[in-house]
Amino acid sequence: MIETERLVLRRLREDDLDAFAEIFAKEPVMKFSNYQRGLTREESADVLGRLMKHWDDHGFGHWAVVQKSTETFLGYEGLAIPFFLPEVLPAVEIGYRLDPSAWGKGYATEAGRAAFSYGFETLDLDRIIAIYDVENVRSGRVMERLGMRVERDTRHPEQEGATLRVYELTRDAWREGQRSLTN
């Protein structure tokens, strides 16, 4: 478990399914996913199961993002291997999906900083990437606020016509950014 100023990041659990399914049924949350629509409860259960399995298989993954003050489940954020885009492998990607009620409040950036700290300090990664559909402008802004820089543009392997932008942050650049925050 990781705590930030306003959030608790903890492993996802089976008993998160009700809140998870409620959030992931919303079209805006899944618009830029492979589904491109809100999920059914069964699809949400499958996604939740895959996210939990990633932890079991790789020793890291996405956390539940929970607002400290209300204990509200807001979605997920964390690190995973982006198997869907083989051209970037080997790589670890930061990813997030939060309830629209949490958008625009800095939660993705706050949790992202914690994910970078975990990835670079605990997992000893050399770099972390982020991949997003270029039409998802809000997500791109989060990546920029996190200090990430464009590495390349490419096409989505399963969604015809979708342009993906790959951002990256190296451990050295992250550490330099951390030093500038303390000076």
QUISUL-V612126 format. One line per field, one symbol per residue. phi: phi as a letter, one per 20 degrees, with the letter a starting at -180 (. if undefined). psi: psi as a letter, one per 30 degrees, with the letter a starting at -180 (. if undefined). A space follows every 10 residues. Layout:
phi=???
psi=???
//
This chain:
phi=.cddgdcddc gfcgfeggfg fffefegffd gddfflafef gffffffgff fffggffcnb redfdcfgfd mefdpcbrdb eegfcgfeff acdebbbcfg fefmdnffff ffffffgffe eeelfebcdc cbfffeggff ffffffnfcf dadbdffddg needdddbce ffffffffff fee
psi=kkkaeflkjl kklegfeeee eeeffkeeeg eglfegllll eeeeeeeeee eeeeeeefgl aklkjkkeff gkjfblkakl kiffifffkk lkkklljlkf ffkgggeeee eeeeeeeeee eefhkflklk klkffieeee eeeeffglkk elkakkffjk fkkkkkllkl eeeeeeeeef ff.
//
